[in-house]
Amino acid sequence: MRLDHVQVSCPPGGEEVARAFYRDALGMTELEKPPLLAARGGCWFKDGTAEVHVGVEKDFKPALKAHPALAVDDLDAMADSLAAKGYPVSWDNDTIPGRRRFHTADGHGNRVEIV
């Protein structure tokens, strides 16, 4: 078994805010959605084997606990880059022994862990 993708949500019309985070800030590539799914809104992103789907929810509430965890090659550089772009960076290097990580939030407030 392997993980195919994770999905987070955004409010209707929130695709550009999602693109600003997942594509522009994290550097993921936007994927073309299949036509039937594209009609529903949202957007998909991929980098390496990590794939994040952003779906539209009418009564959107950001995920404050549930989250994708994305692994990057240079954790410090990613933290600096996100902070410079105005995204929150909250380090948590004590909870899991031996694992450096931080949490951030996409432009809609969804929690994202970076390891």
N, C-alpha and C positions, 0 to 999 in steps of 0.2 A: 504494500500500500504506500502511496505517496500523496502528499498534499498537492492539489491541482491549483487552487487559488483561495484567497480570502475575500470576503465582501464587506465593505463598510458602506455607510449610507450618507446621503446629502439631501438637502431640501430641494424641491423643484426649482430648476434654474441655477443650481449650484455647481454645475460642471466646470465653469471657468475657475472657481475657487479651488476645486479639486485638482484641476490641471496645474494651477500655480504651485501647489504643494507636491503632488506625486510626480509630475513631469518636470517642472522647472526647478523646484527646490531639491528633490531627491534624485533627479536625473533619470527617472524611468521613462521608457518609450511608451507612447500611447498606442494602443492596439485598435484596429478597426473592429467595431462590434458587428455581429451578423445583422442583416437588415431588420429582421423581426424584433430583435432585442434593441437595436438602435432607436426604434420608434418609441421605446419606453423612456428614453433619456439615459443619463449616466454616462460613464466612460470607464475604460479598462486600461491598465498599465502593466508593463512587464520589464524586468531587468534580471538577466540570468534566469534562474528557475523561479524567482519570486514574481507572482502575479497578483495584483490587487484590482478588484472590480468595485467601482463606486456606483451604487444603485440609488435611484431616486425614491424617497419616501415622503408621502404627502404630509404626515404628521411627524416629521423628522425630530429626533432627539439624539444628540451625539452619544457615542459609546464611550463611557467614562472608565469602565473597567475592562470590558472585552477589547481585544486589540490584536492587530498583526504585529509580529516581531520580525524585523528585517535585518539581515546581517550585511555589514559593509566591511570593506577592507581597511578603511582608515576611520575609526570611530571618532577620534578627536577632530579630524578635519570636517567630518559630517556635522558634528556638534557645533563647531565654529561657523560653518556655512549656514546652518539653519538659524542659529542665533543672530547672525548678521542680517538674515532676511526677515527677522522679527518673529520667528517661531519659538515657542518655549523649549527650553532644554533643562530637564530635571534629572541629574545623575542619581543612580541607585546602584552603587558598587558593593553594598554590604549585604543585601538580602539573599543573593545567591552566591555562595563562596566561589571565588575564582572567575566570576563573570563580570566583566565591565559592561555597563549598559546605561542608557538614558531613555527617558520617555519624553515625547513631544506630543503635539496635537496638530492634526491637519487644519486647514482653514475653517473647517466646520466644527472643530472641537473634539473630533474623534481621537482617542488615545492611540498612539503609535509607539512601539518600543523599537529602539535601534540597538543592535548588539554587534 
